[in-house]
Amino acid sequence: MAHQPDPPTPIFEEEILSPQTAEAGTAGASPLAFIALIVGNIVLAIGPWFVRMADVGPVASGFWRLALAVPFLLLIARGSGQRFGKMPPALWAATLIAGCFFAADLSTWHAGILHTKLANATLLGNISSFFFAAYGFIIARTMPGRWQVVAMVLAALGTVLLLGRSYQLSPDHLLGDLLCLIAGLAYTGYMIAIDRARSRLGTWPTLSLATIVSSTLLLPAALFIDGSIWPQHWGPLVALAIGSQVIGQGLLVYAIGTLSPVVVGLVLLCQPVVAAVIGWVAYGEKLSTLDLVGALAIAASLVLVRRGRAS
């Protein structure tokens, strides 16, 4: 019998685990990951509030959100024991692509907010929810199950009810709408690349590398588009960095590595619900009966997609 070559030395610790062990670990972590995903999306939905409070331009606020978060992310990565290790070219490519897509998302979405209604920006920016869910079915090479179809229909209906009443197509909003649409597509690319990277690398190294790439790209863009990027008041930007990038994105990246893209995609729709509540509390934008029905429909979709996963 011919001698079989020894298997290559694993680069990452998780390669040592058998598939059954890896699946068991993922299954056991899924309830915690689902909670992390919910909390992360709630925190991310508060981010635009800090963007409005910042005294710098929209692209500059995106740069500071990332740049101020980098030291915290690196410290957390070091403290968690998650190592960067020797990364193969494919993994480097995934993190670089994630950073590029995220820079495109932040710059276009922050700029789009200034040129359209907040409802338009929220609706168009969250099309990534459905595209990322579709990506999940493509990589799984399977059709959605019955409960997943019901969940997606409820989520779409809830989004339309929640935001459709205030959504307006207008020539005055065309530029902002296009920018927010581009942002939603870019965010889909970011999550797909993060999904690829996160399957082989820990949460904090993945997020640290993607954030460094994004901030490096956003600095020249902010200088060119916004001009002056130095703030007078750091409070909103520090809150944006710690809240949105460290806590919000940290929980999201952790969940992406554990939950299916279908679940992650639909839970992203928590953000319009939270944004509507913030508008109600902070700006007196009252919620109508249809708004409440839409929010309940989205909540029901999250329950059903979890049921579909368990069945």
C-alpha positions, 0 to 999 in steps of 0.5 A, a space after each residue: 500500500 502506498 504511503 499516504 502523506 501526512 496532513 498539513 499542519 493546521 493554521 487555525 486551532 479550529 481546524 483541529 476539530 472534527 466537523 461533528 465537534 464544530 457543529 456541536 459547538 455552533 449549535 450550543 452557541 446559537 442561543 447566545 449568538 442570537 441574543 448577541 445579534 439582537 443586542 448588536 443591531 439595537 446598538 447599531 440603530 442608535 449610531 445615526 443619532 450620534 452621526 447627527 450630533 457630530 460636528 464633522 461631515 458625514 464621511 469624517 464621522 465614518 472615519 472617526 467611528 473606525 479610527 477611534 475604535 481600532 485601539 479598543 479592538 486590538 486590545 480586546 483581540 489581545 485580551 481575548 486570546 484570539 490570535 491573528 496567526 499565519 493567514 493564508 492569502 484567501 483570508 487576507 483577501 476576505 478581510 481586505 474586501 470586507 474593509 473596502 465594502 465597509 468603507 463604501 457603505 459608511 461613506 455613501 450611507 452617511 452622505 445619503 442621509 443628508 440628501 434624502 428623508 431618514 425613512 428613505 435612507 433606513 429603508 434603502 440601507 436595509 435592503 442588505 437584509 434580504 440580499 444576505 438572506 438570499 446569499 444564505 440559500 445560494 451557499 447552502 444550495 437549498 430552497 427556503 423552508 416553509 417557516 423561512 418563507 413565511 418569516 421573510 414575507 412577514 419581514 418584508 410586509 413589516 418593513 413596508 408598513 413601518 417605513 412605507 408611509 413616510 417613504 417618498 420618491 422625489 427628484 429632490 431625493 434622487 441623489 440621496 436615495 441612490 447613495 443609500 441604495 449603493 450603501 445597502 449593496 455595499 453592506 451586503 458585500 461586507 457581510 459576505 466577506 466577513 462571513 468568509 473571514 469569520 469562518 476561519 478567524 476569531 471575531 476580534 481579529 477579523 473586525 480589527 483588520 477590516 476596521 483598519 482597512 476601512 479607516 485607511 480608505 476613509 481618511 483621504 475620502 473624508 479630507 477630499 469630500 468634507 475638507 476639515 475633519 477635526 471635531 470640536 466636540 469628541 463626545 458623539 464620535 467616541 460614543 459612535 466608535 465604542 457603540 457602533 463599531 466596538 459593541 455593535 459590529 463586534 456582536 454582529 461579526 460574532 453572530 455572523 460566524 455562528 448563525 445562518 445568513 438567513 437569520 442574520 439578514 432578517 434580524 438586521 430589520 431590528 434597526 428600522 424598528 429601533 430607529 422608529 422608536 428613537 424618532 418617536 422619543 427624541 424627535 416626537 415622530 409619533 408611530 401610527 397603528 400601521 407602524 406598530 403593526 409593521 414592527 410586530 410583523 418584523 418581531 414575528 418574523 424573527 420568532 418564525 425564522 428561529 422556529 424554522 432553524 430549530 425544525 
